[in-house]
Amino acid sequence: MNPAQRALPLHVRIQRAIRQLVLDGALDAGRALPASRALAVSLGVSRDTVEAAYGQLHAEGFIERRVGSGSFVAERARWLDRHDSTRPRGTAPQPPRLSQRGNAMYRNGGVRDFLAPRAFAPGVPETRTFPLPIWERLQRQVLRQWGSAALLHSPPQGMEALRRAIADYVNLERGAHASPERVLVVTSSQQALTLCASVLLDPGEQIFIENPVYHGARKAFDAAGLRCVPVAVDTEGMRVDQLDDAIAGRAVFLTPSHQFPSGTTLALDRRLHAIEWARSRQAWIIEDDYDSEFHYAGKPMACVQGLDPHHRTIYIGTFTKSLFPGLRIAFMVLPPALVAPMTTARTLLDGHSAPIPQLTLARFMDGGHFGAHVRAMRVIYNQRRDALAQLLRRHLPGVLEPRVPDGGMQMPCLFLQAIDEARAVDAARRAGIDLLGLSTLYAPHTPTRAGLLMGFAAHTPQELEQAVKTLAQVLHDMRR
């Protein structure tokens, strides 16, 4: 019995135990129950306790009480017996019948979140240095100003103060063309991808995706019944010229700032090519700018959305990477014509985002704290990226080759020996390390490179060194 059950009153525990026996079929319909006095003696409790349990069971319809005869399992409980008799005892229940979309979601698996910040989990930020006192102070200011109004629903498009702060930020830092009226606040970039897949395309239509690609995007598109067409990635990003040869295709998914997982940046001519392709085909560009704040070699290139004069680009950003995962706030900058449809569709998913975190984040951004935090973490992550590359060259020479990215929070590393990638990931997980296999990010039946995607942002150089030594031992044991 768990602590929560032990905290229940004694008569409730007795009542629930008897009810479960009825539900399990251990007490058949019509079965006589012990007299309250006899059961009280048997259990070592007062008769009033048993009477209270029996009274509740009678009120719920599980037992009948007959004057002069006693208490019996109710006749209406016979349907439980008929229900159980449809399958032989000991056999497993039949799996539920799911919709085509439900089957696609279940078959492809969810997006595995690395819930604990274990070494090398991709996309996990450092949270130990987050300025919690500032955040707490700003949240108190929000509550003082808004009072109980902060406890109500947010507008489905998001709080105006946050939408204004986001528009100002992406215009200044990412070269976007945004206004508060075009910003939609959502829970996560994954939710934004699901909205794009559901609102912009019909099942069976084609969407072009990078190869390799962020697995969460591919699974969102697969679950919506879209046909994902992989397009090769080289040192300048997606080969967007290959879009011209395709007969159909309603959208293209891009991570142009730091291609996931290679870390390459989409070249300017290819950005312009994608914009022209979308204009000529009346197609959409879905731009995921998931960690563009962390660029370590000069200024990052402006986003595609800011270059697109035709309003065919949907820009997606998130605060999960730049601040902390528990915030659960992301956003979309939408073409004007998509604001109303996307906002309406969002209300069908989860209605709105919580107002208090939105208002606190708006103050955090307006007060300059967001920019200061990002700048500080950029220095830290740069040091940790370099430290991880050095550690891999020192402890795993000739085994794992780091491909040091210009930005981001994770580093692709290629196997230089014949090592089973899936076995390496599983063995490392058992040893306390979270890794993502590179080959799992490629489309089926296309050339792949075996290796590991290794996050470095959430751990100090000392912690990274210990984790690299553990990984070296894991791979040594596998080769042996």
ZIFENWO-V755870 format. One record per helix or strand of 2 or more residues. SS is the DSSP state (~ for helix, > for strand). FROM is the first residue (numbers start at 1). TO is the last residue. If there is no record, write none. Layout:
ss->(SS;SS)
from->(FROM;FROM)
to->(TO;TO)
This chain:
ss->(~;~;~;~;>;>;~;~;~;~;~;>;~;>;~;>;>;~;>;~;>;~;>;~;>;~;~;~;>;>;~;>;~;>;~)
from->(3;10;36;47;63;70;75;100;132;160;180;183;189;206;215;227;237;240;251;268;284;305;313;325;330;336;355;369;400;410;421;436;438;451;461)
to->(6;23;43;60;66;73;84;108;151;174;182;186;200;211;223;234;238;245;254;281;288;307;318;327;333;349;366;395;403;415;430;437;441;455;479)
